[in-house]
Amino acid sequence: MGEVVVGFIAIVFKFIFRVFFILVAVPFGVFFVFLKFFPEFSGTADFWFFSSFFAILVLGYALLWRPIIWITGLSTILEIENS
């Protein structure tokens, strides 16, 4: 019984870590795209940079949210079935 509870807790922690990792990865991805394609614009770090960064970030989360949850959930389900 204890092994089942520990296994369930481990799966929940892995799921939470994966979602957290993705939540952090999207802003880094947007920032590095800005650095690669617009280096002068990214270096200023003024109002226009942060407003466009926030707009692209919200757009990225809106477009990628369902695939992120599907991939994370599917990998968690496959992990449960394999154990």
C-alpha positions in Angstrom: 0.0 0.0 0.0 2.8 2.4 0.8 4.5 1.8 -2.5 1.4 2.8 -4.3 1.1 6.0 -2.4 4.8 6.9 -2.9 4.5 6.0 -6.6 1.4 8.3 -7.0 3.1 11.1 -5.2 6.2 10.8 -7.4 4.0 10.9 -10.6 2.2 14.0 -9.3 5.5 15.7 -8.6 6.9 14.8 -12.0 3.7 16.3 -13.6 4.0 19.5 -11.6 7.7 19.8 -12.5 7.1 19.3 -16.2 4.3 21.9 -16.2 6.6 24.3 -14.3 9.5 23.7 -16.7 7.3 24.4 -19.7 5.9 27.6 -18.0 9.6 28.8 -17.6 10.7 27.5 -21.1 8.2 29.6 -23.1 9.5 33.0 -21.9 13.1 31.9 -22.4 12.2 30.8 -25.9 10.6 34.1 -26.8 13.5 36.0 -25.4 16.1 34.1 -27.3 14.1 34.5 -30.5 14.1 38.2 -29.9 17.8 38.1 -29.2 18.5 36.2 -32.4 16.3 38.2 -34.8 16.3 41.6 -33.2 19.5 42.0 -31.2 19.5 45.9 -31.1 15.9 45.9 -30.1 16.4 43.3 -27.4 19.5 45.1 -26.0 17.6 48.3 -25.2 15.2 46.7 -22.8 12.8 49.7 -22.9 9.1 49.9 -22.8 8.6 48.8 -26.4 10.7 45.7 -25.9 8.8 44.6 -22.8 5.4 45.4 -24.3 6.1 43.4 -27.5 7.7 40.6 -25.4 4.6 40.4 -23.2 2.3 40.4 -26.3 4.3 37.6 -28.0 4.5 35.7 -24.7 0.7 35.8 -24.2 0.2 34.7 -27.8 2.7 31.9 -27.3 0.9 30.6 -24.2 -2.5 30.9 -25.9 -1.3 28.9 -28.9 0.8 26.4 -27.0 -1.3 25.8 -23.8 -3.3 22.8 -25.1 -0.4 21.0 -26.8 1.7 21.6 -23.6 -0.9 20.0 -21.4 -1.6 17.2 -23.9 2.1 16.3 -24.2 2.7 16.5 -20.4 -0.5 14.5 -19.7 0.3 11.9 -22.3 3.8 11.4 -21.1 2.5 11.0 -17.5 -0.1 8.5 -18.6 2.5 6.5 -20.6 4.7 6.5 -17.5 1.9 5.2 -15.3 1.2 2.4 -17.8 4.8 1.4 -18.1 5.4 1.1 -14.3 
